[in-house]
């Protein structure tokens, strides 16, 4: 990559993102904790197990149906901490503001962060603010980092997937990506599409207290469901087979994808999660999820298989099998 330049697709969460990480970041920062390549780091400090995660948010536009960059920043980091089997506790918030950014918009964003943190039961306890000259950033960028305590007896990892496990998805795909895109381009779909941005830690706590043996948790954000499952298949050295008939996509999102040529399997989500669990616990986990506001549409979408190792397949509605690779380009830039 030494002679190349950074492209928008390097931030898509797909193949180019992985190239950037594996060829530039990993050789410089390699260590056992980072090597887990999860949604956050799992730390053991004097016997106290903690999860730590950070993310930067550059969404355009900053306000969209169902949320804004502030709600996104809080929920995104809360969810990343929770995907490690942790109870999120504290967040930091760093702001990079463009000269001339409207104070009323900043107040609206900060209030949104306050409300999202309250819903998630976390506190924003430290932060930083920088203002740069006009044109140096696009309005506002936010970085949040979060820390939480990993629940006793819980061991979540992308390396825990085993053949025979069921794969559960908590709800409809693609809502966040389409909500941002429709706002950005002034598109009006036949039915409204609202971002699914939400804190999932309460639901995850309910699940883990009832079923501590959940193997893998992951939220399919950048790169969508297909890319996230490819990451897990590679980490666990297993195959994954999905059933197209079982994957929930709303009629509004599907219609928009048909019109615009997008694949909902690769669209970003900000309030959904993937759960890998042994078959004996599937019905119990589903019952807990479906009784929660953020998991009512949960369903089993596939299973872990032994072969082909490191690959994800989709059994189509007509009975064939389609190979789902990682996202190669960038369907929608700057959506999270």
LINJOWO-V219875 format. One record per residue. N is the residue number from 1. PSI is psi as a letter, one per 20 degrees, with the letter a starting at -180 (999 if undefined). Layout:
n:psi
N:PSI
N:PSI
This chain:
n:psi
1:j
2:h
3:j
4:r
5:q
6:p
7:r
8:h
9:i
10:i
11:j
12:i
13:i
14:b
15:g
16:h
17:g
18:h
19:g
20:g
21:g
22:h
23:h
24:g
25:g
26:g
27:h
28:h
29:j
30:p
31:r
32:h
33:g
34:h
35:i
36:h
37:l
38:a
39:i
40:r
41:q
42:o
43:q
44:o
45:o
46:l
47:i
48:o
49:p
50:q
51:p
52:p
53:q
54:q
55:q
56:q
57:p
58:k
59:q
60:p
61:r
62:i
63:p
64:r
65:o
66:i
67:a
68:r
69:h
70:g
71:g
72:g
73:g
74:g
75:h
76:g
77:h
78:g
79:g
80:g
81:g
82:h
83:i
84:j
85:k
86:q
87:o
88:p
89:g
90:q
91:q
92:r
93:o
94:p
95:p
96:o
97:p
98:p
99:p
100:i
101:p
102:p
103:h
104:h
105:g
106:g
107:g
108:g
109:g
110:g
111:g
112:g
113:g
114:g
115:h
116:g
117:h
118:g
119:h
120:i
121:k
122:r
123:p
124:o
125:i
126:r
127:a
128:q
129:p
130:q
131:p
132:r
133:q
134:p
135:i
136:h
137:r
138:m
139:f
140:p
141:q
142:p
143:p
144:q
145:q
146:q
147:q
148:r
149:p
150:p
151:q
152:p
153:j
154:p
155:n
156:p
157:q
158:i
159:j
160:i
161:p
162:q
163:p
164:i
165:q
166:q
167:p
168:p
169:p
170:i
171:a
172:q
173:q
174:j
175:g
176:g
177:g
178:h
179:g
180:g
181:g
182:h
183:h
184:g
185:j
186:k
187:q
188:o
189:r
190:h
191:q
192:q
193:p
194:p
195:q
196:j
197:o
198:q
199:p
200:j
201:h
202:g
203:g
204:g
205:g
206:g
207:g
208:h
209:h
210:h
211:n
212:i
213:j
214:p
215:g
216:p
217:p
218:q
219:p
220:m
221:d
222:p
223:i
224:a
225:g
226:g
227:g
228:g
229:h
230:g
231:g
232:g
233:g
234:g
235:g
236:i
237:l
238:r
239:q
240:p
241:o
242:q
243:o
244:h
245:h
246:i
247:o
248:o
249:p
250:q
251:h
252:g
253:g
254:g
255:g
256:g
257:h
258:g
259:g
260:i
261:k
262:q
263:o
264:h
265:i
266:j
267:q
268:q
269:q
270:j
271:k
272:q
273:q
274:p
275:p
276:p
277:q
278:q
279:h
280:i
281:i
282:g
283:h
284:g
285:g
286:g
287:g
288:g
289:g
290:i
291:i
292:q
293:h
294:j
295:j
296:h
297:j
298:q
299:q
300:p
301:i
302:a
303:r
304:p
305:r
306:g
307:q
308:p
309:p
310:j
311:q
312:p
313:q
314:o
315:o
316:r
317:h
318:j
319:i
320:r
321:p
322:p
323:p
324:o
325:r
326:q
327:p
328:g
329:c
330:o
331:g
332:o
333:q
334:m
335:j
336:999
